Amino acid sequence: MSRFSKARRDARRKADPARPVRRLGDALQVQARLTDDAGETVAAAALRDGEWLLLLDGRAAAATDSASMVLAMLRHVARRRDGEPLRLRVSPQLRAAAADEAAAHGRTLDAHLDALEAERRERHAPAA
C-alpha cells in the first residue's frame, strides 16, 4: 500500500460533492395539527405510503393503518396536555377516511372515536 494513498483518498472525498440523505418512501403529508394558542404545533398526524403516523416533537411516535385510530391518538394527546386548551385541525381527507372506517363499524365518527378511547382505557386499566 502506498504511503500517499490515504492522502489521495481524503483529497478525492473533499472534491466530491456532498450527497444528500435520501429518505425512502413518499414525502410526509401532514393531515392534522394539534396547536396551542400561540400557533405552535404540539402534535400532528401525517400520511406516508398509505400509513398514518402520529408525530410528537417532530418525530414519528406511532404508526397505524387506521385513520380513526390516529385521530383518537391526537384527541388523547390533547386531553393529556395540562394547561391551555389545544386546537385540532383535520384535513378533509383524514376526516373522510376516519368517517368511512366508523361507518364500516356502524357508528358515527364521534361515537367511533369515543369507542376507541374506551377501548384504550380498558386496555390500560390496572388489573383488579
Secondary structure, 3 states (H helix, E strand, C coil): CCCCHHHHHHHHHHHCCCCCCCCCCCCCEEEEEEECCCCCEEEEEEEECCEEEEEECCEEEEEECCHHHHHHHHHHHHHHCCCCCCEEEECHHHHHHHHHHHHHCCCCHHHHHHHHHHHHHHHCCCCC
